[in-house]
């Protein structure tokens, strides 16, 4: 076996960089001055980033994305963990039905709820608010399913010992299940955060106010308001694109293995 | 003190409320709205029976979108899966090179689709684009990748495949790792060539394990929106006007809530039918015990 052959590793790295070349090169040109880019030379500057933040509100969009994705993750994971604990540890009338309904949401295409959710939020006056961006994204059937499977793997004797000592179910959840499920909760939190960070169609319909734009909406609009292809300010657009990619990219590099494990556990029977 | 028998209901209630309000009730709302005429502003929303469906089914836009979406699915799903099984069979071994390549392949699938759309719009831009710059170096003429109705859909398929490939690879690797080693040993004893083993052992055995991938990819293909909205807006001349893009245009540009809902219902039924069809086919596949 070619285990850890340095030549093969270098070749794999090269192939990987080549595969990612369009994105890597877009980051590169976001750091170039206009003159250097069109003259085909290299001259570094952070000017494009400064313009994205000062002339176009990208600092605000970054903050909005962090807030929305953060709250969706916090709420989504809390709700999923509570439900997963109930599904894993309690037998109750309707329990199987509710669990089935939760898992079935994975098969329901999200476009069917687009117009109704827009109308629901309009009715309660939550369009053009943070809450309107957050609430429809909170329920996550996959996280509930995944955490339930994980919790079932935790020995029941631990719960029972705690109940003997007079603990309430909430205490068992908080003191035993949550600490022991930390790896599963972490990979689901990451998955939910990334999904929400990259979500596009819902923020596009739910928000018209510029100061509530997420990075995805801000970037798409920045690219689209350019009058014609030949006149697009690619350096500015690529700086904005890099701001949009970077947080997830860094997070991914830190925790790649957890994330991949989380995704495959749910997918393979 | 909370009663023990009430506890599970209290625990599942918050999630159930969100699922009901934002996932299940909307299905019925869509169905109801699809029989009404409404532009979101008028105070009345009269019942018009099947008129929205009739209008949709007699419009060339819908049939164009169906054709484009089906074409996208038929071309991109087998391409993705073939590339992924092939790559996975090489990357399944645990070694530094395969870890590096897996990471690189997987990265686009967690990267913002909007960013990817913007970056590839530049890659395929007619002026100053990367691909045309390479063509110019080779002395070839500029190609209008995203403005040519015959090419734009291919560009979207390429970009979508590039983005999703790593995800498929990761799933297939997990599937491959579940294949019992004895089968490979037996094939080796029988003198199976590498390609033969791949075709006779790997492919048939990995299919049922990950039967979920083809289903998910087809369903995804029918829901592609972001990349279309960013790169082509459905153009040129409707050549990339996929179904969800059409839904977005009808519902949120024209604000024809009734017709948009009718389209959402049609798409829902179509996807349910595809899932059903798939389960019929997959159900007959042989499963193995390890």
Contacts between the chains, C-beta under 8 A, distances in Angstrom:
chain1	res1	chain2	res2	distance
A	1	B	93	6.8
A	1	B	95	7.2
A	2	B	95	6.5
A	2	B	97	7.3
A	3	B	95	5.1
A	3	B	96	7.9
A	4	B	95	6.1
A	4	B	96	4.9
A	5	B	95	8.0
A	5	B	97	7.3
A	8	B	95	7.7
A	8	B	96	7.9
A	8	B	97	4.4
A	9	B	96	4.7
A	9	B	97	4.8
A	9	B	100	6.4
A	11	B	97	7.0
A	12	B	96	7.6
A	12	B	97	3.5
A	12	B	98	7.1
A	12	B	100	4.5
A	12	B	101	4.7
A	13	B	100	5.4
A	15	B	101	6.2
A	15	B	104	7.4
A	16	B	100	5.5
A	16	B	101	5.5
A	16	B	103	7.0
A	16	B	104	2.9
A	16	B	105	7.5
A	17	B	104	7.3
A	19	B	104	5.3
A	19	B	105	6.6
A	19	B	162	8.0
A	20	B	104	5.7
A	20	B	107	6.3
A	20	B	108	7.5
A	22	B	119	5.4
A	22	B	120	6.4
A	22	B	123	5.1
A	22	B	130	6.9
A	23	B	108	7.4
A	23	B	111	7.0
A	23	B	115	7.8
A	23	B	116	7.5
A	23	B	119	5.8
A	25	B	130	7.2
A	26	B	119	4.5
A	26	B	122	6.9
A	79	B	14	4.9
A	79	B	15	4.4
A	79	B	18	6.6
A	80	B	15	6.5
A	82	B	11	4.5
A	82	B	12	7.2
A	82	B	14	6.7
A	82	B	15	7.0
A	83	B	11	6.2
A	83	B	12	4.5
A	83	B	14	7.7
A	83	B	15	4.1
A	83	B	16	7.6
A	85	B	11	6.0
A	86	B	7	7.4
A	86	B	8	4.0
A	86	B	9	7.9
A	86	B	11	3.8
A	86	B	12	4.8
A	87	B	12	7.2
A	90	B	7	6.7
A	90	B	8	3.8
A	90	B	11	7.8
A	92	B	5	7.1
A	92	B	8	4.4
A	92	B	9	6.9
A	95	B	8	6.5
A	98	B	12	5.8
A	98	B	16	6.2
A	101	B	16	7.7
A	101	B	19	6.8
A	101	B	24	7.4
A	102	B	15	6.9
A	102	B	16	7.9
A	102	B	19	6.5
A	105	B	19	5.9
A	105	B	23	5.1
A	107	B	219	8.0
A	107	B	275	6.5
A	108	B	23	6.0
A	108	B	27	7.3
A	109	B	219	6.6
A	109	B	222	7.4
A	109	B	223	5.6
A	109	B	267	7.0
A	109	B	268	6.3
A	109	B	271	5.4
A	110	B	223	7.3
A	111	B	223	6.1
A	111	B	225	7.8
A	111	B	244	5.3
A	111	B	247	6.0
A	111	B	264	5.9
A	111	B	267	6.4
A	111	B	268	7.9
A	112	B	26	6.2
A	112	B	27	5.7
A	112	B	30	5.5
A	112	B	264	5.0
A	112	B	265	7.4
A	112	B	267	7.4
A	112	B	268	4.8
A	113	B	22	6.1
A	113	B	23	6.1
A	113	B	26	3.6
A	113	B	27	7.4
A	113	B	30	7.6
A	114	B	247	7.2
A	114	B	248	7.9
A	114	B	251	6.9
A	114	B	264	7.0
A	115	B	29	7.9
A	115	B	30	6.5
A	115	B	33	6.8
A	115	B	251	5.1
A	115	B	257	6.1
A	115	B	260	5.5
A	115	B	261	5.6
A	115	B	264	6.4
A	116	B	25	7.2
A	116	B	26	3.5
A	116	B	29	3.8
A	116	B	30	5.7
A	116	B	33	7.4
A	116	B	261	8.0
A	117	B	22	5.8
A	117	B	26	6.0
A	118	B	251	8.0
A	118	B	252	7.7
A	119	B	29	7.2
A	119	B	33	8.0
A	119	B	40	7.9
A	119	B	257	7.6
A	120	B	21	7.0
A	120	B	22	7.8
A	120	B	26	7.7
A	120	B	29	7.8
A	135	B	18	7.5
A	135	B	22	7.2
A	136	B	22	4.6
A	138	B	18	5.2
A	138	B	22	7.8
A	139	B	15	5.9
A	139	B	18	3.7
A	139	B	19	4.7
A	139	B	22	6.2
A	139	B	23	6.6
A	141	B	19	7.1
A	144	B	15	6.2
A	168	B	1	7.6
A	168	B	2	7.0
A	169	B	2	7.4
A	169	B	4	7.4
A	169	B	7	4.7
A	169	B	11	7.6
A	170	B	2	7.8
A	173	B	11	7.8
A	194	B	110	5.2
A	197	B	112	7.2
A	198	B	110	7.7
A	198	B	111	7.6
A	198	B	112	4.7
A	198	B	113	6.1
A	198	B	114	7.6
A	200	B	113	6.4
A	200	B	114	5.8
A	200	B	225	7.5
A	200	B	226	4.5
A	200	B	229	7.4
A	201	B	225	5.5
A	201	B	226	6.8
A	201	B	229	7.8
A	201	B	244	7.6
A	201	B	248	7.1
A	204	B	229	7.5
A	205	B	248	7.8
A	205	B	252	5.3
A	215	B	112	7.5
A	216	B	112	6.1
A	216	B	114	4.5
A	219	B	112	7.7
A	219	B	114	5.2
A	219	B	115	6.5
A	219	B	118	6.3
A	220	B	114	5.1
A	220	B	117	7.8
A	220	B	118	7.6
A	220	B	229	7.1
A	220	B	230	5.4
A	223	B	118	4.9
A	223	B	121	7.0
A	223	B	230	6.9
A	224	B	230	7.9
A	229	B	125	5.8
A	229	B	126	6.2
A	229	B	127	6.4
A	230	B	127	5.0
A	230	B	128	7.8
A	232	B	122	7.9
A	232	B	125	7.7
A	234	B	122	5.7
A	234	B	128	6.8
A	237	B	118	6.0
A	237	B	122	7.6
A	238	B	118	7.9
A	238	B	119	7.5
A	238	B	122	7.5
A	241	B	112	7.9
A	241	B	115	4.4
A	241	B	118	5.2
A	241	B	119	6.2
A	244	B	112	5.0
A	244	B	114	6.7
A	244	B	115	4.9
A	245	B	111	5.6
A	245	B	112	5.8
A	245	B	115	4.9
A	248	B	110	5.9
A	248	B	111	6.6
A	248	B	112	7.0
A	249	B	107	7.4
A	249	B	111	7.0
A	252	B	107	6.5
A	252	B	110	5.5
A	256	B	103	5.8
A	256	B	106	7.4
A	259	B	110	7.3
A	260	B	102	7.9
A	260	B	106	6.7
A	260	B	170	5.5
A	263	B	167	7.3
A	263	B	170	6.4
A	263	B	171	7.5
A	264	B	170	6.0
A	264	B	171	6.2
A	264	B	173	7.7
A	264	B	174	3.9
A	267	B	171	4.9
A	267	B	174	6.9
A	267	B	210	7.1
A	267	B	212	6.0
A	267	B	213	7.6
A	268	B	171	6.7
A	268	B	174	4.6
A	268	B	175	5.8
A	268	B	178	6.6
A	268	B	209	6.3
A	268	B	210	6.2
A	268	B	212	7.9
A	269	B	209	6.9
A	269	B	211	7.8
A	269	B	212	7.3
